[in-house]
Every structure is written in C-alpha cells, then in structure tokens.
Amino acid sequence: MERELQAILRRLALEAGAAIMAVYERGDMAVRSKSDSSPVTEADEAADRIISAGLRAAFPETVLVTEEQAASHGLSAERFFIVDPLDGTREFIQQRGDFTVNIALVEQGVPVQGVVYAPARARMFYTCADGNAVEEQGPFDLGQQGLLTRLCMRAPDPKALVVVASKSHRDAATDAYIARYDVADMRSAGSSLKFCLLAAGEADLYPRLGRTMEWDTAAGHAVLRAAGGEVLDFDTHAPLRYGKAGYENPFFIARHPDVALVQD
C-alpha cells in the first residue's frame, strides 16, 4: 500500500508539473484574483484537475483537500490528502522558477507522506515507504524512478547556522528574529522548497512569521520530518498540526532538532 501510494503521488506530481510547465513556457498566462486577493492561473487549475482526478480514482474513500477547492471543504477527517497544485504562484507569474507541486497525506494531524516537485528547477523530493525521504535526480520518467539520494539533515553548527527565508514574503519581523542567531549564511527560496533545503542538508533553520495555509506546508513538512527535522508552532514550540479549522497555520519554525530556539 505504501509503495503504491508513493508511486501514485510521484506520478501525479510529474503530470501536474508537465501541465504547469506548458503554461510557464508559453508565457502568456491569464491571471485572476481569488476571493482572498491571491492570484490564480490556468496552470493552478489544470494541475488541480490532474491531481484531484488521480487521487479520487486511486483512493476514493480518502478525504481530499486542495487549495483551489478550499471553499467547498469542511473540517477534515483524521486521514486526508492535502494538495497545493501550484505553490508559489507569484514566483510562477514572475517567471521565477521557485514554484512547486505539493501533495501530502495527513494522518491524525501529522503529514506522513508527501512529494514536492519543482518542475522548473528539475528537483523532486518525496517520502518513501520505508520512512525515509529522498531526492530523485532528473530527467524524470513517469514509469520509472531515477537515481535516488537519501535526504538527511546535517548536524548544525550553532555558531554558523545557515538560515533559509522566503523570497516573496520576507519582512522586518523575520529579519529581526533571524538576527538573534549566529548566522553564517542566508539563503532565499520560494514555496515549499525551503523545507526541502533543510531536508537536503543545505540549511538548518527556516522561520516563518507570516500567513500560510496547511496545503502550503504539509508536503514539505512530511519530507523534512522523514529527513530528521521538525516544524514547531512559533509561540508554543508544539509540533505543527494539520486538520485545523480553516486550514490556516500559526507562525512556525522549521529546524534541525539540535538548533536551540532563542528565547525572548
């Protein structure tokens, strides 16, 4: 069952990524605003259709929550898929490559399986049936996995941390929080790639002091969790949970568990 799930999530991410890239490479995309003023394009909607149809066909009894259909969702079940078919729409519209396809399975509030695919960057990260997380090397084939590299967070140096922050949503509050650590290097990335940079040992800490939704974070959280990392509520330091009313996250901190959190 777990291997079948892994294969299906991978295939749907690749199919959605191909649909997204067809619009991206064409360039003349139509953009409209949703009720919350966030942008949406035909690529978001095409990817949503592909992933939704695939998951409903393969797992008809499992609840499905997607960003593009969020208005129709009530409170989620104990086991559900949560999908952002195109995370980083602003990056996509501006022809920057840091956008991703995010698909995750949540069980009892915890993201247990997930795939993050950045088609313009040719990077794909996902969880495996054995509980590990991997990055697959391209070029990607729908029917056959490529070379896999197991993901494992690196041991952080508390005096020389690498911190990753948002490209589009970084603000003064985030900078002030980061300044409380001994930072050797800063990296910027869009969408859920930030979680994957931690999982791949390319960064140690990712604080997010801004609004996110569960579909923005669940897949990346699953990959990071499988690589040894954690995501904590910024205020309480409790593990970030899923299936919340309205699907909105609190501010959070993603980190290697050995990164000591600074105190007020």
Beta strands, then each sheet from edge to edge (+ up, - down):
strand 1: 31-33
strand 2: 39-41
strand 3: 63-66
strand 4: 79-87
strand 5: 100-107
strand 6: 110-118
strand 7: 123-127
strand 8: 133-136
strand 9: 148-150
strand 10: 161-166
strand 11: 183-189
strand 12: 205-208
strand 13: 230-233
strand 14: 252-255
sheet 1: 1+ 2-
sheet 2: 3+ 4+ 5- 6+ 7- 8+ 9-
sheet 3: 10+ 11+
sheet 4: 12+ 14- 13+
end
